[in-house]
Amino acid sequence: MSNVEAEGYDPFYDPFVLVTRDGQVNMDSPAKPLFVYNEPATPQKIEDVSGLSFFSDSINIDQCRALWDSLRPWLKEQGYTLYTSSPGYRNERPHLTFFGEQKHPFAYFVNENPDGINEQWEFPFVFSAPTMLQFAYGQDEEGRHVIVKPVQEDTDEFRILECLFNDKSLLDPTINIGVIPVLDILRREGQVFVIMPRWGTSIVTEIQYVYEVFDIIESCLNGLVFLHQHRIFHRDIRTENILINHLQNDSFIDCRNGQHRASMSQEKCLRYALNDFNVSLIFPQQISLEDFRISSYLASWGIDDRPYGVLEGELEFNPFLYDVGCLGIFFCEEFQHLSGYMPFYFLAPLLDGMVTADLDKRLSAVEALSFFKTEKEKLTEDELNLQVDTAVSGEARVHYWRTYDRWAHVPPEFKKRWKHYQMTKPSWFGKFIRRVIQSSDRGAFIVYKVRRFEKLIQTSFQSAFYYVQLLYK
């Protein structure tokens, strides 16, 4: 590694982050150092990319980079310019400066001065490189930020993204659908590339106002209703897969709490969207959201902390109720600590209704959204603009969602009104089954065999009863 200090201009360093290339902070600089950059090993140069595929199990990171580099000229012809990578591929930055009006479906973006000066910069604009390099950051001809994602055509992911591309309501700025839109689908020599707007992550910042919490909840519920109306089973709803229409310079440590995002929140410009469909499934439109079942083996992908309904050796599960449970877990992790404060009381029945172990009582996406809207409409504008008590804002992840009492501080009159929504926890037998499954592979195998035998007996009795009815007709 070079020991040359980054004191002069270097296109791959933020000019306000002056550190040496071996990771030593330049303390003589008047600028405030924000992060230390350690340049990785020099990547391998690959000249021939023929025969390489993004979906090969054996492809390595250098081959991915070479593939993207080979696609740059063709993508530029289609109207998309990929970011420029630093020599060590640690950072990337855009080529183009955007001067137009920032509006949906593209993200708002800004480079904020870390010292709080109300000033915007366009150069340099540094972003972290995609970890796996299975997608690339770029810009359209107007300089708006996009993601270019290779997708295999004969897959559920492609069918879902094609469905989103064909639904132009996702591009309507007047409708808050809550799902990331698809801008374009490109084809080249048997390869498919999907273009989506690049939005930001870290959607749950230090919440300041009541309406911010409700905006996130409503957007996510809108998104889940939309997906289920199109019979899309997301299967991996978690914090990382929910985006916000705001980008900031990743080199700023405190970027999530920047002045720009705060002002956008006050102007009610922020939107949130469900994203990432690489493990999602799409089913025929005619199936029933209430009665449809699939093998519980298909719940093995996605989030690790799975909702009730697939934890006790069940052979089948309802994928749409599973999605509701996953979203409910996300809401619990981020907002359950607020349920004891006015005007958040109705979060207790909403969250319990989404994660309950009693699947007959678990809310559907439509029911959860309807309940949320009904209760939110009862609040005044002053209540929505109340500040959230910062003394409790750090408690979101302290308590586990399965054991936390979301009703502990809810007034008695509200408890009485919503008591039928209270979460049903697993029976002692259900807990025993889970322990057996978690104890060993043998335990899980025994439970599976017993469940199979139980299913066989049940099916046999149903068939016998059906034929008896036919005989006596």
N, C-alpha and C positions, 0 to 999 in steps of 0.2 A: 504494500500500500504506500501511496505517496504521503509524505509528511508536509506537503505544501499546505499552508493555511489558506482557508477560504476567505481571504481578506478583500480580494478584488471581485470582479464580476465572474460568476460561474452560473451558467444557465440551469444547472440542476440543483442549485441551492437557493433557499430563500435569502435575500440580502440582509434580513434582520436576524438570521440565525448564523452566526459566525463561529464555526468550530473547525478544528483541523480535521483532515480526512482520516486520521488515526483515532478520532473520537475525543480529542482534547479541546475543551472550551477555550476560546480566545478571550481571556479576561481583560485584555487591553481594549477590546472593542467597546464603543459607546452603546452598541445595540444590546438588547436584552436577549441572551440565548434561550431558545425555547425547547430545543431537543438536541440530542447528540446523535450524529449519523455515523454509523459504522458501515463502510462500503463492503458488500459481500465479495466473494471470490469472483474473478473474471469469468464470465460465462463462456461456454464452449461455442465456437463459431460453426454453424451448420450451413453448408452451401446448398445441398440437394434436399429438397423437401418432398420430392415425388414419392408417393406411397405412404406419406405420413397422414394420420387422421387424428383429430382432436379426441376421438372416442376410442382410440387404441388403448388397451390396458397397459401396454409397455411404453407409451410415450412419456418422455421426461420433460422437465421444465425448459431446457434449452431447445428441444424440438418444438415445443409450444410457441416459444418466442420466434423461432425461425418461421413457423407457419404464419404467425400474425404479420411478420415483416414481409413475407411473400405476398400477403393479401393487401398490403397498403395501397399499391397503385390501382387495383381493381375497385377497392372500396372508395377510393377518391373519385373514380369515374362514376360511382353510384351516388355521390354527394356526401360521403362521410370520410372524415379525416381522423385517423387514430392519433392518440396522444403520443408524444415523444418520450421514450424511456431514457432514464439516466444510464451512465455506463455500467453500473452494477445492477440495474433493474430494480433499485430500491424505490425510486419514485418515478412518477410520470407527470407530465404537464401538457396542457392544451397548446395548440398552435394559434387559435383564432381568438380574437376579442369580440365579444358580443355587445352591441350598442343599442339593440332594439328593446321593445317593451317585453318584460318577462311575464309570461302568462302560461296557464295550463295548456297542454299537459307537461310542459318543461319545468324544471326546478328553478327556483330563485337561487342565485349564487352571489357571493361576495367574498373578497379578501378583507378581513377586518384587521385594523391596526391593534396589536395586542396591548398597547398602552392606553387604549380607550379613545384615541383621537378619531373623530368622525371623518374618516377618509377611506376611500375605496381604491384598491390597486387592481390592475389587470396583469401585472407582470412582476415576477413569475407567479404562477398559479399551480401549486404543487399538490398532487393527490397521491395517496398510497396506491401502489400497484396491486392489481388483483392477486390474491394469494395463490390460487391454483392456475392462473392464466387460462382458465376455461372460458373466459369472456374478455372483452377488451373495451376500454373507455375510448370515446371519440367525440367528435362534434359534427353537426350537420353544416350545410353551407352558410348558415347564418351565425354559426358559432355556438349554437345551443348544445348542451351536453347530452350524450346518448351512450347506451351500452350496445355493443355488438356481441351477440351470443350465438355460437354454432349449436344447431339442434338436429338430431336425427329425425328424418321425416316420418318414419313409420313408428312413432311412439305416442304415448298419451301426452307427453309434454308438448310435442308439436301440435297435436290436435287441440289442446287447450289454448296455446298461444295463437293458433289460427282462428279459434273461436273469438278470442279477445280482439284480434285484428279486424275481424268482420263486424264486430259490434262497435259502431262509431259513436254510440252514446258515451263511451269511455273518454272520448275527446271533448265532450261538451263541458265547458267551464261552469255552466249553471247547475250541473248535477254532481253531487258528491257520491260517487258509486263506491269508492274505497278499494279499487283494484287497479294495479298498474296497467296502463294501456300499452298496446303494441302499435308502433308507428309504421313499420314496414317489414316485409319478408322478402329477402333476396335469395336467388338461387344461382349457383355457379358450379358447373361440372359435377352435378349430383350432390353438392353440398347445399345446406340451407342455413341462412343467417337471419336471425330475428333482431330487429332494431327496436329498442325501448328507450324511453327517456331515462336519463340517469337522475335518480333521486338520492337523498341522503339517508343515513341511518341514525341511531341514537334518538329515537322519537320521544322517549320519556326523559326529558331534561328536568331541571329543578322546576317543578310545576309551581306557578305563581297564582293562577286564578282557577276558579271552579270550572269555567267554560272550557279551559284547556283539557282538563280531564275528560269532560263530556264529549269534546270534539274527537278525541282519540277513540273513545268507546263507540261513538256513533259511526265513525268512519269504518272501523273494523267490522261492526255488525252489518253495516251496509254492504261491505265487501263480501262477507260470508253469505248473506242472503243472495247476492248476485251470483256467486259461484254455485250455490246449491240450486238456484233456479235453472242454471245451465248444467246441472248434475255433475258438477266438478267437486271432487273430494280432494281437499288441499293436502291433508295428511301431515303437514309439518309447520303448523302455526306456532311461531315463537317470536321473541323480540327481534331477532336478526332478520326475520322475513317480513317485517312491517316497516315500510319506508315513509319518509317525510319529504315534501317537495321543497327541500332547502339543502343547498350544498355550501360547505365552507372549506377553507384551506386546512387540510389535515395536519399541517405542521404546527398549528396553534393548539396547545394542550387543552385550553378551556373553550374550544370552538363551540361546544354545544350550548353554552350560556352566553353567546355573543350578543351584542346589541342589535344586530340585524335580525336575528331570529326572534328576539323579544319584541321588536317593533312590528315584525310580520304577524306575530301572535295577536298583538293588540289591534292590528288592522284586520284580523280574521282572514288572513291569506293562507294560513297553513292548511295543508291537506295530508292525509295519511292513506296508505294503500297496502293491501296484501300483495305479496310478491313471491317469486321463486316457486316454480311448479315442476321442478325436476323429479320429484317423487310423487307428484299428484296423479290422480286417475280421473278419467271422464267416462261416464256411463250413458247408456241410451236415455233419451229425453223422456221416454214413457215410463220409466221406473218410478215407484212410489218412494218419496222421501221418508215416509213413516215405516214402511214394511221391508224395505230392501236390506239384504244382509250379504256380507262377503266373508271369506275366511279370515279368522283372527290372525293368521300368519301374515296378512298384509298390513297389520298394525306394527310389525317389527321395524319398519322404516320410520324415519321422522324423529319426533321429540323423544327424549329419554324418560322423562317423568310423565308417563301416560295417564290419561283419565280412567276413571272406573268404567268397566264394561269389557275390558280385555285383560284383566289382571288375575282372574280366578280360573283360568283354564277354559274359558269360553271358546267354543269351536267357531262361532260366527259373531259378527257385530254389525251394528248400523253405522256406516262410515260418516254419515251426516251428523248424527248425535256425537260421534267421536270428535269431529271438527269443533262442534260447540263446546265440548269438554276441554279441548286444547286451548281454544280462545278464552274460555272461562279461567283456565289456569293462568294464562298470561295476565288477565285482568286482576286476578287474585294477587299475583306476585307484585304487581305494580300499584294497585289501588285499594286492596282490601282493608288496609290500615285506616282509610278515610271513612269507613262505613259508620263509625260512631260519632260522626260530626255532621251537623246540619250544614248544607242541604244534601249530604251524601247518604242519608239513611237508606234510600232505596237500593243502594249498591248491595246491601246484605241479601235481600231476596233475589236480586238479579244474579249475583255471583253464585249463590247457593243453588239457584235453579239451573245454572249452566254446568255445575260440576258434581251435582248429586249422584250418588251411587245407584239410586232408583231410576232406572232408565225410562220407566213409564212416566215419571215426574219431570225428567230433564226437559228443559225448554228446547224447542227447535230454534233455528236462527231467526225465523220470522217472528216467533213468539217472543224471543228475547228482545228483538228490535222494537216490537210493538210495545212491550212493557216499558222499555227504556224511554221511548218517545212520550208515552202517556204520562209517566212520572216527571219527565223533564219539563213538559209543557205546563205543569203546575207551578213551576218556579218563576219568580219574577226576574226581571232584567238585573235588578240590584243583587239578587242572590247569585245569579250566574257570574257576576263581576266581583264577587267577594274574593279576597285573597285567601289562599290555602295557608293554614298555619304551618310555618316553616319548622316549628318545633317537632312536628310529626312527619315531615316530608321525607325523613331518612329512614322511616320504619318499613318501607314497602316490602323489602325482601327479608326482614328479620324473622317473620313467623311463617311456618310451613302451611301451605294452603289446605292440606288435609286435616290439620289439627287446630287451626286458628278459629276462634269464635268471633265471627263477623257480626253477631247479634249482641255482643256483650254490652255495648253502650247505646243500643237503639232504644228509644223510649217505648214504654209498654203499649201505647195506643197503636204504634206502627207495627210492633211485633204481632199484636192481635190481628191487624189487617192483613199481614203478609205471612201468617204462620204456615200456610200450606206450601210456601216456597222453601221452607227451611230444609237444609240439606239432610238427606238420609244417608247415614254412614253405613259401611258394610257390616253385616251381621258377624257374630263371633265365628260362625262357620266359614264365612267368606274370608275373614282374616286368617283363619287356620289354613285354608286352601292356599292363600298367597304365601304363607310361611313355608308350606310344603314345597311349592313351586320354586321359591327362592333358595331353599336349602341345598338343592343339588339338581343335577340333570336327571338323576333317577327319579327324584320326587316329581319333577315336571312331567316326566314320561308316564308315571303312574297316574297322575291327575288326568293327563291327556287320554289315556286308555279308558279310564273310568267314564270320562265325558263322552267318548265315542260309544261306549257300551250303552250309556244312558240314552244317547241320541238314537241308537239302533232300536232299543226297546220302545221308545216313544213313537218312532216312525212305524214300527210293526203294529202297535196297538191302534194307531190312527188308520193304517191301511186295513186292518181287520174290521174296525168299526165301519169304515166306508163300504166295504164289501157286504157286511151284514145289512146295512141300510139298503143296498141295491137289491139284495135277495128278498126283502120284505116289502118292496115297493109294488 
